[in-house]
Structures are given as structure tokens and as C-alpha cells.
Amino acid sequence: MYGFINLCVKALVVEKFGEEMWEKIRHVAEVKDSFISHSGYSDDITLRLVAAASEVIGVPVEAVLELFGEYFFTFCQRSGYDEMLRVLGGDLMSFLENLDALHSYLSFSYKQMEAPSFRCETRMEDDALILHYYSHRKGLHPIVVGIVRAVARDFFDSEIKMEVLDESHEEERNGKKEHVTFAIFVQKKKHPKPPPTIVTTDQTNDLNQSQMNGSTKPVMDDDPTDDVIDTENRGNDIEKDIVPGSQSIMNLVTNFTPFYPERLWLSQEVFCEYFPYHIVFDSYLRPLQTGLHIQRLLPTLQSTEADTLDSFFKIIHPQIDWKLSSMRKFINMQFVLETKRSVITQGWGKDRPMLQLRGQMIWMENLNAMLYVCSPRVASLKELEDRCLHLSDIPQHDVTRDLILFNHQRLAEIELGKQLEQKKEELRNALNDLEAEKQKTDMLLHSMLPRQVADQLREGKKVEAGEFTIVTILFSDIVSFTNICAECRPIDIVNMLNALYVRFDKLTSVHDVYKVETIGDAYMVVGGLPIPVPSHADRIANMALGMTVACQEVMSPVTREPIKIRVGIHSGPVVAGVVGRKMPRYCLFGDTVNTASRMESHGLPGKIHISSASCQCLIEENFEISERGEILVKGKGTMKTYFVNENKNASMEEIMGKKRKASTPEKKDSVKLETDSLIKFGTDPYSHNTEAIPMVYNDEDRMAEFMKTPQRKLTPAPSDSNSDTTKPEDQSSNDVTTDNAHRATTSSESKRNEIVEATQNHGATNFGRRSRRADIQGSRTCAIL
């Protein structure tokens, strides 16, 4: 089928059911959304679309085909074929009988078109219209029901009822195998007539007097276009409704009597010369008379009386055999005959295509003979030249001359339109590819900067630094990471970290927190930034619980056992902003970053270590929290800390993004991680399930209270200056013991003082992290993305 049919299917689905439904149907059918009107496509594509539409919409295939038939008629009208369809016939029967002629004309533009055939007859007992439908495509006859119903309704203002009388599969040499017979019952629509105007006796006399005087305008006060009905003769003046476009030349003139001359005033020579393409043959298919041009092309046609027409021609359309009974059955159709190469004149040549004749069969009952009036079937000047013909070989009264010239120009326009459609399709595909690349670029950009910040930078806006009253920051690292690095290959370290961080990245999408950075085995996440939310601490705590479970799926390349991590969490104020232009980074500044790092470095393997500030944010939630007690924290002094053990209000499957809470309404099916496309390109050898179900947080219920308290009353952590004056210098050795992954190094006292001074002035943390760590254990200068 041509792309015109598939475009009609798409337009039907989009108009009736919406663009999303079309995308679902297209995906189920596994069909690309790229069709060109004048390009041929496999029938299987259209059939798959119809089957997919039936499955997705939930209606039988027959109903889909019938709906398509009705819409196809409207689609053809919108595509410029409206006037062509309106002039096919003055009633439904003549319209259907001339569909084959329309298909024959369209075959000049659609070379590979394999159109169905139609034949009509009238059943005498009930005046039902019997329609015979022939097609080599099986199962598509419901389309005919929809088309005929739409034609009767729009062109002839009628309602029809169609019944299938018979379905058979006839084995014809032309491949037309399905033969379906319909019975059509036509009923005119009833339109309410306006009430008649009652005319009084005086008005009637005035009207009659004006008509006697030759006046055509009635003497009335009402609108002259209104019906004027005499009260005495109202029944005689009611006229039948005439539907515009439903009348033909056959019934425009009433009481017509045809006149036939006693003799034909035309000689045999004139008839054969000025109708050079005609054949008269008897019931035995023996040629009796032919036109001059046919005699020139087939010189043996008249000389060999024993040969029949099937020795000289083969029937191309309709797809029947050379039998008089079959020919009379399809008498209302156009017949296309093709000459056989074995009997054509010797000057024709072996490589030249055969001549085809197109015309009408006329049965002459009194002569028991058939007249075939025809013309050469050529669609363009090139086809005329290929058959060694000229315009002068076609009579001037034959419209084939004009058709060839017109169709030559039309074919050029069709080719130009086809090229434009191809360019349009290529442009659409290029735009789709560009959009896909843009999504990849956005994914990479959003992995460097928060989405809201990245969008502002793309629009050329300046991102001002913002102060966030309360956020929650998480740090994690791998236990004994230094030992692992010393005993295995670098590629094993990369694979291990990649497998671990892919799982952590999935959790950031589940809990909608922002991943700040990863350097080495360090992983930093923040909640409540850049968009403040009341559940910032809940999200980070659930994130930490998920991380402790996810790390058990990753094996150490040294011990072949699950790795362990330390997690530290702290809540407090920060200042965040974009730093740099060439490679802009979203940086966090403030003592909260430093304290969160201390919670991680002073934590225990497999534990979630939180400060009292974070504990206050979680105290109202259903988290199981155990008190660790007061510990000495480097750079902070004595701090009271806690451990988060579990979330009693959510299952671990919900925290890991594998299950949605039953009591919460469903959002979208799933969210794709921003790292998903990278995983598909093979960067993650440990990738398993990259889809995550977001966990639902009731921020809306807590937002009003959260906005009223711009700053929570939190237990302040000791400042760096106090901690440095009270903490002994050799405390660094204890920190090294606490974190087995830290590599102790020494540095000058002046360098240490310089770093401490920078920490006191800026309140920042250096997330350049560990060179290997002891130099700057207590005073990281910034946390940079």
C-alpha cells in the first residue's frame, strides 16, 4: 500500500484518540513514524497498525476497519479529491460503478496501486442495491461498509443499511481472490419542512391577477422566497426535496423521447478512420471489425479468421478470462487490453513495451456482437515515446491527448511533492536526532549542576549565590579503601567504584536529592538544595539506609566479600553558588559541610553516624535512632552524636526504589536515572535494573510550617577555633586510627596554621580531599561540584 493509506491511519488515530494513543499503537505495531504519500510500503505495515489499534483501543478489528473506511472518505476530501469524488455519479449506484474508472485514472499517478473492483446490480424483488467487491487482500471488506456509509450520508443525504450476503474466495489468474457480496438498502433522510403560508382568498386573487399580467413577483407582505400554498389546492403545490449534486443529465429533462435515424449517416471508411481504436467481435470472440490503427499494429487480426481475440490480447482489467459471460457481467467497468508480442507488427521491436488499450465494452443485442471503443493507455509523454506513438496518432476528439499532457505536468508536480516530503521527513528525523543529542547533553549538564541552575545558565541568566537556612549533607567513604588500592589493579578499583556509585546514583533519583561530587571513595549528597523541602533530613536518612544495603551487592576485589562504608550526616545552613565560567561548579560553603565530613570520618563501619542537629530534624519521624554518646571530634571538640538504625515507617524495598507504598497514589510508572543512557552505552559492567520508583514524601503537608520557621533551633556545633585550642596536637594520630582508609602524612606547622586560618575565615571545607588526608583532616576548604 502507498504511504497515503498509512498517513490516513495516523490522522484517524490522532484526531479521534490523541497523539499519545498513536505513539502507543505505533510502538505495539513496531512501525516507524515516517510515511511518504507517494511511496510504496508493505501491506504488513498497515495490517500491523490496524491490529495494534484494535488491541490498544480495545475494539474488534472489523470495527477499526469500518471506522477507517468512514474516515478515509473524509481524508480523501481533505486531500484535494473532493470535487473529483462529487462528479463520479448522480446516485449511489452510479458512484460505485465509476469507482473503477477513478482508480484507473489514479493509477497514472500511483503506478503500483492495486485497487479493488466494484460491480453493482439491482435486486428486483426489493429494489436492493447489490454490490460485488473484489480484492486480492483478504479481510478488508469492512472498509467498504464505512466508505459507502460516508458517501451516502455526505453526497446523497441518505442513510444505508448493508448486509453481507456472501463471502467467497475465487481463484482468478489476476490474483483477485476475495469476492464479497453486499445488499445495500438506501433510505432518504427526512427533513422537517417549514410550515406553509396560509393565503387568504383576497391574497389568492391578487396573486392570480399578477400571474395573469406576467408578473413573477407575488403580491405579498411576506418573504417572496417562502412557500405560497393555496388553502384549496395546497396538496398539489408541494414539491419533492431536491438534494444538490444528486441529479444527473439522465433525469434533468422529463418526458424525454429518444430519436433514432432510419439509417446511419456514416460510412464504414469514415468510422474506421476517425475511430481508429475500436474492435467489434461476435459471441465466439472472432473479430468482425477494427479501426485503422489497430489494423496497422496487428496486421494479422483481420486476415486470420480462425483466430480469436484471446490470441492477440490479454485482459489486464478487470481480472477475468476471455469469456463473453464474464465480460457482460463487468460490462460497466473499464476494460484494459494488452497486445501480445508474438502477433504485433515486426517494426515494434523486442525491447519496446507492449501497447495497452483502455475503453468500454458495449453489447449489441440485435447484432449479437460486442463493440470495444478504446484509446491507447499512456500516462505521460515518455510512455507515448516508448511505444513509438505520437499525439497525432490519437484522434483530436479523444481526450487522451489532453490527459497525456495534463498528466505529464501532474507527474512532475507529484515527483516534486515526493521530494519535498522526503526532505521534510529527513528534517523531522534530523530534529529527532538533535533532540536525542540535546537530551544527552542535558543529562551530562545536569550531572554537573542542579537542573534548575543548569537551565538558568543555558538561558544566559546569572545565577546568584543563595543562602539556605537548613539543609542536610551526607558524606560516605569505603572502609580500608587504601589497603584495597594497594593490593589490586587500578581497573579493579574503577570497576568496583563504578558498580557502587551506579547504585548510589539510583538512590538519589529515588529520594530526589542532589549528588554533589565523588572523589576517590568519597561520595557527597545534599538534601533540601537547590529547592528547599521540609523532608530534607528524611530523604538523606533514607538515602543512607539504602546506601548501606546497596554496598552489600558490590564485592571487594581483594577479599571477594561485600564492601563496607561509613556514612556521616549533619544538618545546618550553607551558602551555595556557581563558581567559574569555563567549567562552572556548584559549590557549597559553610561549617555544615565541615561538620558532616567529621561525622563520616569519626563514624563506624556499616553505621550511619549523625549529629544532634540531624537528630532533631528526624526526632519527629519514625526512624529508629540510638544514642552513641559524646565523642571528641577533631576541630569540633566534644559532640553528642547518634546512629540511625532503620526507618520504621517504610520498607527497605520502598527505600531502594523497588516498590511503591500501597497507600500512596501512583505517579508515573517509573523514572529513568540520568545515568541510564550512560549505562546503556556500556560504561557500567555491573548495571542491573536502572529504573527506580520514586519514594513519596508528604512535603505539601509540612510546607506551611516549614516556611513559618526559616531557621530551626538546632544545637550549634563547636567552632573550629575553639576546637583547635582545646584539642591536643597528637589527636591526628587517633583520627588516622579511626579511618583505616586515611593515609597519614606530615606537613609543616605553618601550612597547618594557614589552612586553619582559611577555615575560620570562610567556614568552608576543602573537598579536594585527602592528599592523602592527614594534612587537611580538620579543615577542608570547600565542597566543589
C-alpha angles and dihedrals in degrees: 000000000000123000088250089075094049091047088054090053090051093047091049094052095043094048097043102033108013139252094285091057090052091053091051092049092047092051093048090049091044091228127146117237096237120105130159117203099228098037122098123239134184117272087232091071093058093044091051090051091051092048091047091049090052091050098045098040093040101232131117119272091243091058091050091051092048091050089048090053092056092046093045090062090052091044091054090051091052090048094062102270097105098103091042091055094046094059096050095094146344094233137023095265095052089045092056093044091056096049090092090055089052091050089049090055093046090051087074088066098032102046096181096044114136101192126184123248129236132201126182135200136163124244106222100207096062104007090243117161110240113207121193115202121195124188138148088217109089125221100014098106093106086072088065090057091055094046095048092047091051093047093050092048099044103033105029102026091234140128118223138197118207128197128186107233100177143358120199139159112226118194103225125172090238095059097250097138109156118075116180122179119206131191111213122198113194124203125180118233114249114232119194111245120223114255112272121252112248110224121204124223093257092050090049092053091049090049094049091047092052091050090050089053090054096253115145096194115085117229099242140127093223128081107292089224092065120101113266112205125178113227090227097045103026093126093059096053100055110110127198120255114260115209111216111245094018095095124084134189090267093070103026091091119051127205091024117169116191119227122213122188120238091239135018110255093211129090124226091244094054093046094050092045099047094037096045094163109060137105131199117196136168132237090278091057091248112148114244102171137006138182122256097253092052089050090053093049095042106032094172095053095092099028097058106063095176094061119088129213093263087068091061105031140032122208113244097175133055095028099240138119127254096276124130092219092055092046092052090049090059095036092130094057131086113258122215117196127185125204120238117241093225095065103035121107116283093240091065095084133224098259097046115103116249122261116254123203123205123194151106132294115223120189115214106203097188092053095037087227140116125233118207111195110188150151134211111283104228126143104193145015090261092057089048090053094045090058093049092246133134133201088254089064089066118073116249092237089058112096088210088089092059092040092057093051093044094046092048089060091042092053089053090051091047091051090050090048090049091053090049090051090050091050090047090051092047089050091049091050090047090052090050090050089047091051090050091051089047090054090052090049091049090050091054092044092049089051088060100039136020113271095245092049093046092051091052092050091049090054090053094249123143114245110219120211112258134208114223115200097205131010134150121233127198128199125184136175139176120263113242091003091150092056092048091052091051095053106043142047121276091242089058090053091050093049092048094049092045093052090049098045094047088060091046091049089054090055092053088061092046093054098028097235128145121253106218104185149317121219116174108317093340118108122187127192132172130199126205095031140141086000111038114230129177092231096059093120093044091053094050093046091051089045090055092049089052092048092055089054096042094053089061088068092060118077126214111244089221106046098020087226129116113281122240128221137197118224127197127186133187134168128212147102125313139175116228132187146141115273123193135012108227094052104006116205130196103229132194119211129188145076090274089074091052093048093049089053089051090053089056097044092049094044130104128248112274092008132114105226116198136178126238089256091060090043090058090053091051100038093093094050129081097260122133104232126180124197117242095186133224117332133176109251119196111248091007107060121215115000133175109229140178143204125234109219106174148331108252093191099056135044122237090246089060091047091050092049095245099114138030120229109258096225095051122087115250119254120188118333095258143327124242116230115239087235092056096093090049090052091052090057089061102258092127116058090180098051113135119155112004097180119094132191108223116237114237119237121187096226092147092066093050100038096089093054091042092055092049092058106052090178126029119221100250131173103257118234118233115268123250092247094057093046094050093052095048100037119085118241095239091061088098090073089057090052090053089053091049093054111044090187092063119097112214118227133166130233137180121279091239092057090050091051090048092054093046090051091051090051093051093048099046105022088221135138126225107230090181076099132200122358066200092315116257094089093060101019094126102035120041108177104214145351106231130183 
